[in-house]
Amino acid sequence: MSDKRQRARVQGSWAKQLPKPSNSQTAGGLNNQPKNAASGTWGFGNQKTSEAFEFHKPSKPIREVPPEKVIEHLGDYEISLRPSGVSRLRLRPGFLTPEEADWMLSKLLAELPWSQKTNYRLGEAYDEPRLTCWYGELPYTYARSTMAANTQWHPLLVALREAVEQASGCTFNSLLCNLYRDGHDGIGWHSDDEASLGPEPTIASLSLGDTRVFSLRKQPSAEDDGDYTYVERIRIPLSHGTLLLMEGATQDDWQIETVRLGQFGMRQHQVAKEYHDRGPRINLTFRTIHPEPEGHRPGTKMRFTAKNP
């Protein structure tokens, strides 16, 4: 036992204690360190100490992410002014009464020819996470996929087009219908800026069904080089029977999205996925479409035809 008391446990095994230093070693103390040993270097010889930290002012000014704005009341809103023009929104909650909106939603769900469109991105096909149908004398191409012309307007859609034209003071010759079946359907960031829609198109969006958040984000400046971190953002809850008009340079200067469960895509406005269950929602987007510019592929963006009107 006396031997064990003279031992120390080192890394899980028994070992003899280190021999005590001799008097000659203790007499010198720390003064016996080599002259070239630097203080605080743990005996690693000529090791240079680090230089004191110096603060350098950032080359670019520190920026704050602007707070997201919310628009939810009836009114006309000029959301930006750029050399390309004024971007304007006109929000009309209660454009349809709840009773009108209820029976229209039920009728359109049952009677429109809904189908799932296949689009193409970077050479790969994908199914849109929603159902659509198209009405108009001309075909409509976006995301490298074309919807055929369809002049057989449903009578209810004709009546709605007339009501929207009267309220907006605009005329429309076509309609893209979107059906978001539940919270898993949506549309990512995009702009409705195909050349076939013409410069500064007016688009009237009528919502039926569950409320969804309609989001907009401003296009970044040339200095931001495609970075959306510091751009302005707007959220608009679109409730049952609400009419939203997008006018002027909105499609040039903003992106839009409609929310769904989980995020996807990086396009201009969006209807994003949402993180809770949602019932069906129909979005009717009235617009005016023109023949495709001569010499350009169908679906070409307006900015790529600016030099060739």
C-alpha positions, 0 to 999 in steps of 0.5 A: 500500500505504501508503494501505491501512495507514492504513485500517481494515476496518469491517463488511466494507468499507474505510474511512478511519480516524477523525481523531485528537482535537485537543488541546483535546478530549483535554485535557478528557478525561472532564471535558468530558462534559455536567454532566447526563450520568449515570455509567454511562448510556453518554451517554444523558442524564438516565437514572435508575439502577435501584433495588436488588433487594429480596427479598419473601417469597412470599405462599404457603409453598413446597411440595415435591412428595411422593414417589410411593409404591409398593405391591407386596406382599400386604396391606391399605392405608389410603391416606387418611382424609378426612371422606368416609371411609377409602380402602382398598386390598387387594392380593393378588398370586398370587390365581391360580396362573401355570398358572390365569392362563395358560389363563384368559387364553387362553380369555377372549381367544378367547371373550369378545365384545370390541368397541371402545366409542365415548365422547363428550367435549365433544360429540365422539366418540372410540374408547376405546384398548382393547376392552371387554365388559359383563355385568350385569342392568342397562346401564352408562353412562359417558363419555356412552355406554351398554353394554347389559345382558347376562345371558349370563355366560361360565361361566369368569366366573361361577366367577371372580366366586364366587372373588372374592366368597369372597376379598373378603367382598363380592357383585357383580352385574356385570362390566366386562372390559377388554382392553389389546391392547398397549402402545398401549392404556390408560385415562386418569385417571378415577374409577368414581364414577357414581351407578349404582355407589352410595356408596363402591363396592367394585370388585375388579380381577383382572389377567391377562397382561402386568404393567401399572402401576396409578397413583393420585393424590389429589384436590386440596384446595379450596385447590389449585383443581384443581391436581394438582402437590402431591397424593399419588401411588401406583404398583402393578404389577399382575402376572399373576393379581393381585387388587386391591380398592378400597374405601371412599372410594377412588373419591371421594378418588383418581383412577386410571390404567393406563399405555400408550405416551404420555400422554392424558386427565386423569381419577381412576385410570389405566392409562397407555400405556407406552414399550416393547412390551407383550403383551395384558392383561385386567382384570376389574373386578367391581362392584355396579350399581344402577338410575340415580337417578330424574330424572338422566341415565344416567352422572351422577356421584355428587357431582351426586346427593348432594342428591337421594338 
